[in-house]
Amino acid sequence: MIDMMKSLKRVASLKRSASINRRALNVTSPRGLSVLSPRVSRWSGVSHLFHILVVIGFVISSLIAIGCGYMFVLPSLSQAFYGYGASKTNVPLSSCNIFNGSWVLDDSYPLYNATECPFVEQGFNCLGNGREDKDYLRWRWKPMDCVIPRLDVQSILGTLRGKRVVFVGDSMSRTQWESLICLLMTGVEDKKSVYEVNGNKITKRIRFLGVRFSSFNFTVEFFRSVFLVQPGGMPRHAPKRVKSTLKLDKLDNISSHWVNSDVLIFNTGQWWVPGKLFDTGCYFQVRNTLKLGMPISAAYRTALGTWASWVEKNINTNRTRVFFRSFEPSHWSDQTRRFCNMTQHPLSEARGRDQNLFSDTILEVAKNMTVPVTVLHITSMTALRSDAHVGNWSDSPYTPDCSHWCLPGVPDVWNEIVLSYLLTDYRLHF
């Protein structure tokens, strides 16, 4: 009996000791299992791992939710800002081929009314000259891999404040010059504050035209230089068929006026044909040597080499953004240039008009220059627009024109691309 009582006391003492130990460790043993039990240790490890997994899962879920929100919200903001509703607006234009795309209908076009813009030549105002169909006005260029931002004219006017935009080239360049002026005038309240600096009317032969936006203190200028290089008279002792020359090693003598501009846009090509050269008695000259047998393609390459050297020597590209627009295809029905091969809508394929030796030469020369030049390679995209030429809707209706473009029209898109470059890729430096 005494031994039994002693045994009971030892059991009670052990229970009190275990209870004290559990309280000291702040651990509750499930279902009466001992704290030191291997089963309890395993359960604690599993519980700890479960909590870690829950935390990791929560973090991953949060990141996914944030990422999805980022992907959803930003395109919406881009759509609100740019108006095209595509998520590719963050792609820099320099990182994509903006000239690879298609023409799509857009009811927000045209971007201006030619009748309300005093700087559109009458010959390019097709609606004003009797063209009845208006479908050609409603096409927007949609690149494959990026987006051309919607024109924010007020932002552009502010960006151009105090600057000088210069176009140099032939009548195609003048058309683009007229287009840009009309685009910008849509954001100017006082139209009379926009004027030609010398009071000149726009004509085909005048060598300089400058329009000033006085409220914003900037000018948009055009210099007529159809070959870019210097025309010359008949050399001494030249054959009778030589009436004049084109000095391929000298840039046009008005080139000094192109310096100190902020945007400089060149083009040449339409006059580099036998009808404008050899048929008129104009041949090529390098230094003091006549090049009677030089083909036009070689002369064009030499002239562009002269232009490139001049740009590298005379243009401060830290200030001036230089562009060169490639050749613009025409849509004549044959070589006689008597009839237009026009359509009501853009073509679905270029039918070979997207291949052009002049455009290839421009790309090659610009690629090898030591200063940055942006080539506006509009040849392929423009080759599809057989619907947008002046045709028989000029101020000389009996002389069809399948080279120049109606305004509003294709040149507006060229300017949209130029302005997109200036306001996106060049924003920090312009």
Phi, psi and chi 1 to 4 in degrees:
 res  aa     phi    psi   chi1   chi2   chi3   chi4
   1 MET       -  -44.7 -174.2   68.7  179.4      -
   2 ILE   -62.4  -41.2  -65.6  173.3      -      -
   3 ASP   -64.6  -36.6  -68.7  -22.9      -      -
   4 MET   -64.0  -41.0 -175.6  178.3  -65.2      -
   5 MET   -64.7  -38.8  -68.3  -65.5  -65.5      -
   6 LYS   -64.2  -38.8  -70.8 -179.2  178.7 -179.9
   7 SER   -64.8  -42.7  -63.1      -      -      -
   8 LEU   -62.5  -39.6  -70.3  172.4      -      -
   9 LYS   -63.3  -39.1  -71.4  180.0  179.4 -179.6
  10 ARG   -65.8  -38.7  -76.2 -162.2  -62.1  -89.7
  11 VAL   -64.1  -45.2  170.5      -      -      -
  12 ALA   -61.4  -39.4      -      -      -      -
  13 SER   -64.4  -40.8  175.8      -      -      -
  14 LEU   -63.5  -40.8  -74.1  171.9      -      -
  15 LYS   -62.6  -43.3  -73.4 -176.9  177.7 -178.6
  16 ARG   -63.5  -37.8  -76.1 -165.8  -60.3  -88.7
  17 SER   -65.0  -41.8  176.4      -      -      -
  18 ALA   -66.1  -39.5      -      -      -      -
  19 SER   -64.0  -41.3  177.2      -      -      -
  20 ILE   -64.1  -42.5  -68.1  170.2      -      -
  21 ASN   -62.1  -40.4  -72.5  -23.4      -      -
  22 ARG   -64.2  -41.0  -76.6 -164.3  -61.7  -91.2
  23 ARG   -67.0  -36.5  -74.2 -164.9  -60.8  -90.4
  24 ALA   -66.7  -36.6      -      -      -      -
  25 LEU   -86.4   -9.4  -67.2  171.4      -      -
  26 ASN    56.8   39.9 -164.2   26.2      -      -
  27 VAL  -119.1  134.8  175.7      -      -      -
  28 THR  -108.9  120.4  -58.3      -      -      -
  29 SER   -82.3  123.8  -60.7      -      -      -
  30 PRO   -68.9  135.8   23.1  -30.0      -      -
  31 ARG    54.4   36.7  -62.8 -174.8 -177.9  178.8
  32 GLY    76.4   10.5      -      -      -      -
  33 LEU   -73.3  147.7  -67.8  175.3      -      -
  34 SER   -68.9  145.7  171.4      -      -      -
  35 VAL   -60.2  -33.0  174.4      -      -      -
  36 LEU   -86.4    6.6  -59.2  177.5      -      -
  37 SER   -71.5  137.3  168.1      -      -      -
  38 PRO   -58.9  -33.3  -23.5   32.6      -      -
  39 ARG   -64.2  -39.7  -66.9  177.8   61.8 -172.1
  40 VAL   -65.1  -40.7  173.4      -      -      -
  41 SER   -61.8  -43.9  178.0      -      -      -
  42 ARG   -63.8  -42.6  -74.6 -164.0  -62.4  -88.8
  43 TRP   -61.1  -40.1  174.7  -95.6      -      -
  44 SER   -63.9  -40.9  -61.6      -      -      -
  45 GLY   -63.4  -44.1      -      -      -      -
  46 VAL   -63.5  -41.8  170.4      -      -      -
  47 SER   -62.6  -41.8  176.3      -      -      -
  48 HIS   -63.9  -43.3 -176.8   63.3      -      -
  49 LEU   -63.8  -38.2  178.8   60.4      -      -
  50 PHE   -62.3  -43.4  175.6   76.0      -      -
  51 HIS   -62.9  -39.2  -77.9   91.3      -      -
  52 ILE   -62.7  -44.4  -68.0  174.8      -      -
  53 LEU   -63.1  -38.5  -69.0  175.3      -      -
  54 VAL   -61.7  -44.4  169.0      -      -      -
  55 VAL   -63.2  -45.1  171.4      -      -      -
  56 ILE   -61.7  -43.4  -67.4  173.6      -      -
  57 GLY   -61.6  -39.7      -      -      -      -
  58 PHE   -64.3  -43.9  175.6   77.3      -      -
  59 VAL   -62.9  -45.8  171.2      -      -      -
  60 ILE   -62.8  -43.6  -67.2  174.3      -      -
  61 SER   -61.3  -39.9  -60.7      -      -      -
  62 SER   -64.0  -42.5  -60.2      -      -      -
  63 LEU   -63.5  -41.4  -69.5  174.1      -      -
  64 ILE   -63.2  -43.2  -68.4  174.2      -      -
  65 ALA   -62.7  -42.3      -      -      -      -
  66 ILE   -64.4  -43.2  -67.8  171.6      -      -
  67 GLY   -61.5  -43.8      -      -      -      -
  68 CYS   -63.8  -40.4  -69.7      -      -      -
  69 GLY   -63.8  -39.6      -      -      -      -
  70 TYR   -61.2  -45.9 -179.6   87.3      -      -
  71 MET   -68.0  -30.2  -65.6  173.5   65.0      -
  72 PHE   -83.0  -41.7  176.9   79.5      -      -
  73 VAL   -76.1  -44.5  171.1      -      -      -
  74 LEU   -61.5  -44.8  -81.5 -170.9      -      -
  75 PRO   -59.5  -33.9  -26.0   35.7      -      -
  76 SER   -64.9  -41.7  -60.6      -      -      -
  77 LEU   -65.2  -39.7  -68.6  176.0      -      -
  78 SER   -62.1  -39.8  -61.8      -      -      -
  79 GLN   -62.7  -41.5  178.3  176.5   -7.4      -
  80 ALA   -65.9  -35.6      -      -      -      -
  81 PHE   -80.5  -45.9 -177.0   75.1      -      -
  82 TYR   -93.2  -29.0  -68.2  108.0      -      -
  83 GLY    90.8   -2.3      -      -      -      -
  84 TYR  -105.0  -12.8  -70.4  144.5      -      -
  85 GLY    69.2   29.9      -      -      -      -
  86 ALA  -115.5  148.6      -      -      -      -
  87 SER   -84.9    4.8   60.6      -      -      -
  88 LYS   -92.6    8.4  -59.9 -178.9 -137.4  178.4
  89 THR   -66.7  -19.0   52.8      -      -      -
  90 ASN   -83.5   -5.1  -69.2  -32.1      -      -
  91 VAL   -77.2  121.3  177.7      -      -      -
  92 PRO   -60.7  142.8  -19.3   30.9      -      -
  93 LEU   -62.1  -29.9  -62.4 -175.5      -      -
  94 SER   -71.4  -14.2   58.4      -      -      -
  95 SER   -96.8   -2.6  -59.2      -      -      -
  96 CYS  -132.2  161.1   84.5      -      -      -
  97 ASN   -88.0   93.2 -178.0    2.5      -      -
  98 ILE   -65.6  -17.4 -164.5  171.8      -      -
  99 PHE   -92.5    2.5  -53.6  101.7      -      -
 100 ASN  -101.0  107.4  178.2   29.4      -      -
 101 GLY  -176.1 -149.3      -      -      -      -
 102 SER  -151.8  161.9   59.2      -      -      -
 103 TRP   -90.9  130.3  -67.5   96.4      -      -
 104 VAL  -126.9  147.0  -63.7      -      -      -
 105 LEU   -68.3  139.2  -79.3  170.2      -      -
 106 ASP  -147.3  115.1 -170.4  -34.4      -      -
 107 ASP   -71.3   -8.6  -71.0  -26.2      -      -
 108 SER   -80.4   -7.5   67.0      -      -      -
 109 TYR   -94.6  152.6  -78.4   64.0      -      -
 110 PRO   -76.7  168.0   29.5  -36.3      -      -
 111 LEU   -88.6   -8.4  -59.9  174.3      -      -
 112 TYR  -162.2  170.0   58.0   88.5      -      -
 113 ASN  -107.5  118.8 -174.3  -26.8      -      -
 114 ALA   -61.3  -33.8      -      -      -      -
 115 THR   -65.0  -26.9  -55.2      -      -      -
 116 GLU   -91.3   -2.1  -62.5  174.9   -5.0      -
 117 CYS  -109.5  112.3 -178.8      -      -      -
 118 PRO   -71.0   -4.6   26.7  -34.0      -      -
 119 PHE  -102.6    6.2  -61.5   98.8      -      -
 120 VAL   -87.1  124.2  170.6      -      -      -
 121 GLU   -60.6  142.8  -72.6  179.5   58.9      -
 122 GLN   -57.8  -32.9 -175.5   59.7   36.9      -
 123 GLY   -68.1  -17.8      -      -      -      -
 124 PHE  -102.3   -6.8  -60.0  149.2      -      -
 125 ASN   -86.3   81.0 -176.9    2.3      -      -
 126 CYS   -63.4  -41.2  -63.8      -      -      -
 127 LEU   -62.5  -41.7  -73.0 -178.2      -      -
 128 GLY   -67.0  -21.0      -      -      -      -
 129 ASN   -97.9   12.7  -67.0  -34.1      -      -
 130 GLY   107.0    1.8      -      -      -      -
 131 ARG   -69.2  129.3 -176.0  166.3 -177.8  173.2
 132 GLU   -96.3  -38.6  -65.4 -178.1   -3.5      -
 133 ASP   -73.3  143.0   71.2  -72.7      -      -
 134 LYS  -119.3    5.9  -61.8 -178.7 -179.7  180.0
 135 ASP   -61.2  -33.9  -71.9  -12.4      -      -
 136 TYR   -63.2  -16.9   73.9   95.1      -      -
 137 LEU   -81.8  -14.6  -63.9  168.1      -      -
 138 ARG  -107.1   19.7  -61.4  167.2   53.5 -132.9
 139 TRP  -103.4  131.1  -64.6   92.8      -      -
 140 ARG  -113.8  144.8  170.3  174.4   61.2   84.5
 141 TRP   -85.2  126.9  180.0 -110.6      -      -
 142 LYS  -118.4  105.1 -178.7 -179.4  179.3 -177.6
 143 PRO   -64.1  157.3  -19.8   32.6      -      -
 144 MET   -74.8  -39.1 -170.2   74.6   67.6      -
 145 ASP  -116.6    2.9  -60.7  -41.2      -      -
 146 CYS  -156.0 -176.4   50.5      -      -      -
 147 VAL  -128.6  134.0  171.2      -      -      -
 148 ILE   -81.8  117.6  -60.0  175.0      -      -
 149 PRO   -61.1  148.7  -19.8   31.6      -      -
 150 ARG   -60.3  145.8  -71.2  -83.3 -171.0 -175.2
 151 LEU   -69.0  120.9  -82.2 -179.4      -      -
 152 ASP  -105.9   90.2 -178.2  -11.9      -      -
 153 VAL   -61.1  -39.1  177.2      -      -      -
 154 GLN   -62.3  -40.3  -67.7  -59.7  -36.5      -
 155 SER   -65.0  -40.7  175.8      -      -      -
 156 ILE   -65.7  -45.0  -64.4  166.4      -      -
 157 LEU   -58.9  -40.7  -70.8  169.5      -      -
 158 GLY   -66.5  -38.1      -      -      -      -
 159 THR   -66.8  -35.6  -60.1      -      -      -
 160 LEU   -83.9   -2.9  -66.2  177.9      -      -
 161 ARG   -54.5  128.5 -174.1 -178.3  -65.2  -84.4
 162 GLY    76.2   11.7      -      -      -      -
 163 LYS  -113.5  178.8  -56.8 -160.6 -176.9  -59.3
 164 ARG  -135.5  116.3 -172.0  170.9  169.7 -119.2
 165 VAL  -105.7  127.4 -179.4      -      -      -
 166 VAL  -126.8  128.7  172.5      -      -      -
 167 PHE  -106.0  137.1  -70.9   86.7      -      -
 168 VAL  -132.4  126.3  179.7      -      -      -
 169 GLY   159.2 -148.3      -      -      -      -
 170 ASP   -99.7 -159.9   52.8   29.2      -      -
 171 SER   -65.6  -24.8   55.5      -      -      -
 172 MET   -66.6  -36.2  -62.5  -65.7 -179.6      -
 173 SER   -67.7  -38.3 -176.6      -      -      -
 174 ARG   -64.7  -37.4 -169.9  177.4   70.2 -109.5
 175 THR   -62.3  -41.7  -51.3      -      -      -
 176 GLN   -66.8  -36.2 -173.3  178.0    1.0      -
 177 TRP   -61.5  -47.0  170.6   79.0      -      -
 178 GLU   -61.0  -42.1  -65.4  173.2   21.7      -
 179 SER   -59.3  -46.1  161.1      -      -      -
 180 LEU   -63.3  -41.9 -179.8   60.8      -      -
 181 ILE   -59.9  -45.6  -65.8  169.0      -      -
 182 CYS   -64.9  -38.9  -66.1      -      -      -
 183 LEU   -60.5  -46.2  -73.6  171.6      -      -
 184 LEU   -71.4  -31.7  -63.2  177.9      -      -
 185 MET   -66.0  -19.9  -78.9 -169.3   69.9      -
 186 THR   -64.9  -18.5   61.6      -      -      -
 187 GLY  -101.0    5.1      -      -      -      -
 188 VAL  -105.8  123.2  177.4      -      -      -
 189 GLU   -71.0  -48.7  -68.2 -174.4   11.4      -
 190 ASP   -91.6   96.4 -178.2    7.2      -      -
 191 LYS   -63.5  -27.0  -52.9  -59.5 -177.3 -175.1
 192 LYS   -71.0  -13.7  -66.9 -177.2  179.1  179.8
 193 SER   -78.2   -2.9   67.6      -      -      -
 194 VAL  -110.5  120.6 -178.6      -      -      -
 195 TYR  -153.5  157.1   55.3   88.7      -      -
 196 GLU   -77.0  130.6 -153.5  -75.7  -36.7      -
 197 VAL   -64.7  -27.1  -66.9      -      -      -
 198 ASN  -107.0    8.0  -66.4  -42.9      -      -
 199 GLY    71.1   17.2      -      -      -      -
 200 ASN   -80.1  147.7  -69.2  -38.4      -      -
 201 LYS   -85.0  153.0  -67.9 -176.8  178.1 -179.8
 202 ILE   -75.9  119.0  -60.1  172.9      -      -
 203 THR  -131.1  165.9   63.8      -      -      -
 204 LYS   -73.6  -28.2  -63.2  179.2  179.8  179.7
 205 ARG  -100.6  -16.1  -63.2  -64.3  178.0 -177.6
 206 ILE   -64.8  139.1 -166.6  166.8      -      -
 207 ARG   -86.9  -21.4  -65.7 -145.2   71.9 -174.5
 208 PHE  -138.7  133.9  169.9   74.6      -      -
 209 LEU  -136.9  132.2  -70.6  163.4      -      -
 210 GLY  -135.2  124.7      -      -      -      -
 211 VAL  -110.0  128.5  168.8      -      -      -
 212 ARG  -105.5  131.4  179.8  175.2  178.5   77.8
 213 PHE   -98.1   89.3  -73.7   71.7      -      -
 214 SER   -65.4  -31.7   58.4      -      -      -
 215 SER   -67.8  -21.3  -61.2      -      -      -
 216 PHE  -118.1    1.0  -63.9   88.8      -      -
 217 ASN    57.3   48.1 -170.2   31.2      -      -
 218 PHE  -140.8  162.1   71.4   84.6      -      -
 219 THR  -125.5  150.6   57.0      -      -      -
 220 VAL  -121.3  115.0 -176.7      -      -      -
 221 GLU  -117.8  153.7  -54.9  169.0   24.4      -
 222 PHE  -132.1  130.0  166.2   70.6      -      -
 223 PHE  -117.2  122.3  -70.1   87.4      -      -
 224 ARG   -80.4  111.7 -174.7  176.8 -176.1  -91.6
 225 SER  -146.1   88.4  179.7      -      -      -
 226 VAL   -69.9  -25.0  -63.0      -      -      -
 227 PHE  -109.4  -11.6  -63.8  109.3      -      -
 228 LEU    71.5  -34.4  -62.3 -175.4      -      -
 229 VAL   -91.7  174.5  -70.5      -      -      -
 230 GLN   -86.8  124.3 -171.2  175.2  128.8      -
 231 PRO   -75.6  147.7   25.4  -30.3      -      -
 232 GLY  -135.0  168.5      -      -      -      -
 233 GLY   -81.8 -170.3      -      -      -      -
 234 MET   -77.8  122.7 -178.0  179.1   65.6      -
 235 PRO   -67.7  157.1  -13.9   27.1      -      -
 236 ARG   -67.7  143.0  -63.8  177.7   60.9 -175.3
 237 HIS    64.8   22.2  -50.6  -60.6      -      -
 238 ALA   -81.8  154.1      -      -      -      -
 239 PRO   -58.5  158.3  -22.6   32.3      -      -
 240 LYS   -62.1  -30.3  -70.9 -175.4  177.3 -179.6
 241 ARG   -71.0  -14.0   69.9  176.8 -174.0  -89.0
 242 VAL   -87.5  113.7  178.2      -      -      -
 243 LYS  -104.2  -26.5  -54.3  -59.6 -179.5 -176.4
 244 SER  -159.4  171.9   62.3      -      -      -
 245 THR  -134.1  165.5   61.8      -      -      -
 246 LEU  -121.2  112.1 -155.2   55.5      -      -
 247 LYS   -81.1   98.3  -62.0  179.6  179.5 -179.8
 248 LEU   -69.1  -19.1  -57.9  177.5      -      -
 249 ASP   -97.9    6.0   58.4  -33.9      -      -
 250 LYS  -130.9  131.2  -66.4 -176.8  179.0 -179.3
 251 LEU   -75.5  159.7 -147.0   61.5      -      -
 252 ASP   -49.3  142.1 -160.8  -36.9      -      -
 253 ASN   -70.5   -4.3   55.5   15.6      -      -
 254 ILE   -98.2    9.1   61.3  172.3      -      -
 255 SER   -64.7  -23.6   58.2      -      -      -
 256 SER   -62.7  -23.6   60.0      -      -      -
 257 HIS   -77.6  -10.2  -62.0  -72.5      -      -
 258 TRP   -87.3  -15.4  -49.6  -19.5      -      -
 259 VAL   -72.2  160.2 -176.7      -      -      -
 260 ASN    62.8   30.5  -63.6  -34.8      -      -
 261 SER   -97.5  165.3   54.8      -      -      -
 262 ASP  -100.9  -30.9  -62.5  -78.7      -      -
 263 VAL  -132.1  128.5 -177.6      -      -      -
 264 LEU  -131.5  116.0 -171.6   51.1      -      -
 265 ILE  -121.0  117.6  -54.6  170.0      -      -
 266 PHE  -105.7  156.5  -67.1   93.9      -      -
 267 ASN  -160.9  152.1   96.0  -67.2      -      -
 268 THR  -162.7  146.8 -175.4      -      -      -
 269 GLY   166.0  -42.6      -      -      -      -
 270 GLN   -63.8  -26.1  -65.9  -70.5  -23.4      -
 271 TRP   -92.4   -4.7  -77.4   62.0      -      -
 272 TRP   -86.5   63.0  -68.4   84.4      -      -
 273 VAL  -137.2  154.9  -67.9      -      -      -
 274 PRO   -54.8  -36.4  -27.5   35.7      -      -
 275 GLY   -63.7  -28.5      -      -      -      -
 276 LYS   -94.7  -10.1  -60.2  -74.1 -171.2 -179.0
 277 LEU  -117.8  -88.9  -67.4  166.0      -      -
 278 PHE   -60.6  -38.6  -52.6  142.8      -      -
 279 ASP   -66.2  -19.7  -65.8   -8.1      -      -
 280 THR  -100.8    2.8   66.2      -      -      -
 281 GLY    86.1   16.5      -      -      -      -
 282 CYS   -97.5  124.7 -178.2      -      -      -
 283 TYR  -126.5  172.1  -71.7   84.0      -      -
 284 PHE   -92.0  149.4  -55.0  123.6      -      -
 285 GLN  -140.2  136.3  178.0  179.1  -14.3      -
 286 VAL  -125.3  120.1  177.2      -      -      -
 287 ARG    56.4 -121.4  -63.3 -176.0  177.3   87.5
 288 ASN  -106.1   16.5  -64.7  -40.5      -      -
 289 THR  -110.7  126.9  -55.8      -      -      -
 290 LEU   -74.1  138.5  -86.9  175.1      -      -
 291 LYS  -114.8   72.3  -58.7  -70.3 -176.7  178.3
 292 LEU   -65.2  -30.3  -63.7  177.8      -      -
 293 GLY   -97.2    4.1      -      -      -      -
 294 MET   -72.2  126.3  177.7 -180.0  -81.0      -
 295 PRO   -71.0  158.4   24.1  -31.7      -      -
 296 ILE   -61.0  -39.6  -70.5  176.6      -      -
 297 SER   -60.7  -41.7   57.7      -      -      -
 298 ALA   -69.1  -39.3      -      -      -      -
 299 ALA   -64.4  -40.2      -      -      -      -
 300 TYR   -61.6  -43.5 -171.5   86.6      -      -
 301 ARG   -62.5  -41.0  175.5   65.3  179.2   80.1
 302 THR   -65.2  -42.4  -57.1      -      -      -
 303 ALA   -63.3  -41.8      -      -      -      -
 304 LEU   -68.1  -30.9 -105.3   62.2      -      -
 305 GLY   -64.4  -38.9      -      -      -      -
 306 THR   -64.0  -43.9  -59.8      -      -      -
 307 TRP   -61.2  -44.5  165.0   82.5      -      -
 308 ALA   -62.2  -42.9      -      -      -      -
 309 SER   -63.0  -38.8  -62.5      -      -      -
 310 TRP   -64.3  -44.2  179.3   87.7      -      -
 311 VAL   -61.2  -46.6  169.5      -      -      -
 312 GLU   -61.9  -32.3  -68.4  172.3  -19.9      -
 313 LYS   -87.1  -34.9 -179.5  179.9  178.8 -179.5
 314 ASN  -111.0  -17.7  -66.2  -80.9      -      -
 315 ILE  -103.8  126.8  -61.4  -60.0      -      -
 316 ASN   -84.8   98.2  176.0   12.1      -      -
 317 THR   -74.9   -4.6   53.2      -      -      -
 318 ASN   -71.7  -24.7  -70.3  -36.0      -      -
 319 ARG  -103.7  -46.0  168.5 -174.9  173.8  176.3
 320 THR   -97.0  128.6  -53.6      -      -      -
 321 ARG   -93.3  118.7  -61.3  -59.5  162.7 -170.3
 322 VAL  -102.7  130.3 -177.9      -      -      -
 323 PHE  -123.8  150.8  -63.3   86.2      -      -
 324 PHE  -133.7  118.8 -158.2  115.8      -      -
 325 ARG   -86.9  135.2 -162.6 -177.3   71.4 -108.3
 326 SER   -75.7 -178.9   66.7      -      -      -
 327 PHE   -69.0  142.7 -171.4   76.8      -      -
 328 GLU  -103.7  115.1  -39.3   85.3   -8.6      -
 329 PRO   -66.6  147.2  -16.6   29.7      -      -
 330 SER  -101.0  173.8   59.0      -      -      -
 331 HIS  -134.9   56.5  -68.4   85.7      -      -
 332 TRP   -78.4  150.3  -64.2   96.5      -      -
 333 SER   -73.3  -26.7   58.1      -      -      -
 334 ASP  -158.8 -175.7   53.9   36.7      -      -
 335 GLN   -71.6  -15.5  -64.7  -63.2  -37.7      -
 336 THR   -73.8  -18.8   64.5      -      -      -
 337 ARG    58.4   40.6  -64.4 -164.2  167.5 -150.7
 338 ARG  -103.2  -22.5  -64.8  177.4   58.9 -169.2
 339 PHE  -135.5  146.8  -57.5  101.5      -      -
 340 CYS   -93.3  142.1  -67.7      -      -      -
 341 ASN  -103.5   67.7 -172.2   18.5      -      -
 342 MET   -95.3  155.7  -68.6 -175.2   64.5      -
 343 THR  -126.4  169.8   58.0      -      -      -
 344 GLN   -83.8  -27.5 -173.6  173.3   -2.8      -
 345 HIS  -129.5  164.1  -62.2  112.1      -      -
 346 PRO   -58.9  151.2  -24.1   34.0      -      -
 347 LEU   -72.0  154.1  -60.9  172.0      -      -
 348 SER   -86.1  -18.2   58.0      -      -      -
 349 GLU  -144.3  155.5   54.6 -175.1   23.2      -
 350 ALA   -77.6  -19.7      -      -      -      -
 351 ARG    56.9   40.7  -58.6  175.9 -175.8  176.0
 352 GLY    86.9  -11.4      -      -      -      -
 353 ARG   -75.2   -8.6  -72.9 -174.2  170.8   87.0
 354 ASP   -82.2   -7.8   55.4  -24.0      -      -
 355 GLN   -99.6  122.6  -55.0  -60.5  -41.6      -
 356 ASN  -149.0  128.2 -176.5  -91.5      -      -
 357 LEU   -64.4  -37.7 -177.4   59.9      -      -
 358 PHE   -62.5  -44.6  -68.4  161.7      -      -
 359 SER   -63.3  -40.5  -64.2      -      -      -
 360 ASP   -62.4  -39.1  -66.8  -18.3      -      -
 361 THR   -65.9  -42.3  -57.5      -      -      -
 362 ILE   -58.5  -47.0  -65.6  166.6      -      -
 363 LEU   -61.2  -42.2  -71.0  167.5      -      -
 364 GLU   -65.2  -46.5  177.1 -169.3   -9.3      -
 365 VAL   -64.4  -46.0  169.9      -      -      -
 366 ALA   -62.9  -36.6      -      -      -      -
 367 LYS   -63.4  -32.1 -179.2 -179.8  179.0 -179.4
 368 ASN   -95.1    6.5  -67.1  -40.9      -      -
 369 MET   -79.6  156.7  -68.4  177.5   65.8      -
 370 THR   -91.1   -3.4   58.9      -      -      -
 371 VAL  -123.7  154.8  -62.6      -      -      -
 372 PRO   -72.9  128.7   24.9  -33.6      -      -
 373 VAL  -133.5  128.5  171.8      -      -      -
 374 THR   -94.4  120.6  -59.7      -      -      -
 375 VAL   -88.0  121.2  176.2      -      -      -
 376 LEU   -85.8   88.7  -59.2  171.9      -      -
 377 HIS   -84.4   73.7 -167.0   17.9      -      -
 378 ILE   -90.4    5.3   51.8   85.9      -      -
 379 THR   -58.8  -51.4  -55.0      -      -      -
 380 SER   -66.5  -46.6  -64.0      -      -      -
 381 MET   -65.7  -35.5   61.1 -175.8  -73.8      -
 382 THR   -76.6  -26.0  -51.7      -      -      -
 383 ALA   -62.5  -21.5      -      -      -      -
 384 LEU   -82.3  -12.2  -58.5  173.8      -      -
 385 ARG   -97.0   58.5  -65.6  -54.8  -53.1  -87.4
 386 SER   -70.4   -7.6   56.2      -      -      -
 387 ASP   -89.7  -10.9   60.4  -43.9      -      -
 388 ALA  -111.0    9.4      -      -      -      -
 389 HIS   -76.5  164.2  -73.3  -68.8      -      -
 390 VAL   -62.5  -41.4  169.7      -      -      -
 391 GLY    59.9 -126.3      -      -      -      -
 392 ASN   -95.2    8.8  -66.1  -41.2      -      -
 393 TRP  -105.4   49.7  -63.2  -77.7      -      -
 394 SER  -108.7 -174.0   69.9      -      -      -
 395 ASP   -81.2   -0.6   50.5   -5.7      -      -
 396 SER  -127.5   76.7  -59.7      -      -      -
 397 PRO   -61.1  -19.4   22.0  -31.9      -      -
 398 TYR   -88.9    1.5  -61.2  106.3      -      -
 399 THR  -119.7   97.5  -55.4      -      -      -
 400 PRO   -63.6  149.2   22.9  -32.2      -      -
 401 ASP  -133.4  103.7 -174.9  -10.7      -      -
 402 CYS  -108.4   22.1  -71.6      -      -      -
 403 SER  -109.9  -49.6  -63.7      -      -      -
 404 HIS   -78.6  167.3  -66.2   94.2      -      -
 405 TRP  -117.7  146.0  -52.6   93.5      -      -
 406 CYS   -65.3  149.9  -64.1      -      -      -
 407 LEU  -122.3  131.0  -69.6  179.4      -      -
 408 PRO   -62.0  161.6  -16.2   29.9      -      -
 409 GLY   166.0 -146.5      -      -      -      -
 410 VAL   -56.9  -43.2  170.7      -      -      -
 411 PRO   -58.3  -25.5  -27.8   37.9      -      -
 412 ASP   -61.7  -37.8  -56.5  -29.2      -      -
 413 VAL   -69.0  -38.4  178.1      -      -      -
 414 TRP   -56.3  -42.7  -57.5  -16.7      -      -
 415 ASN   -71.3  -34.7  -77.1  -39.8      -      -
 416 GLU   -58.3  -40.5  -76.8 -171.7  -83.0      -
 417 ILE   -67.2  -44.0  -66.4  172.9      -      -
 418 VAL   -58.6  -48.5  169.5      -      -      -
 419 LEU   -65.5  -33.4  -64.7  172.0      -      -
 420 SER   -63.2  -43.0  -63.1      -      -      -
 421 TYR   -60.4  -45.6  -83.4  117.2      -      -
 422 LEU   -65.0  -36.7  -64.3  177.7      -      -
 423 LEU   -92.8   -7.4  -63.9  178.0      -      -
 424 THR  -118.1  -78.7   55.0      -      -      -
 425 ASP   -62.6  -31.1  -71.2    1.2      -      -
 426 TYR  -100.5    7.7  -62.5  154.8      -      -
 427 ARG   -55.5  -42.4 -178.4 -174.9  -64.3  -83.3
 428 LEU   -76.1  -15.6  -63.0  178.9      -      -
 429 HIS  -114.8  -10.9  -50.1  -72.3      -      -
 430 PHE   -91.6      - -176.9   65.5      -      -
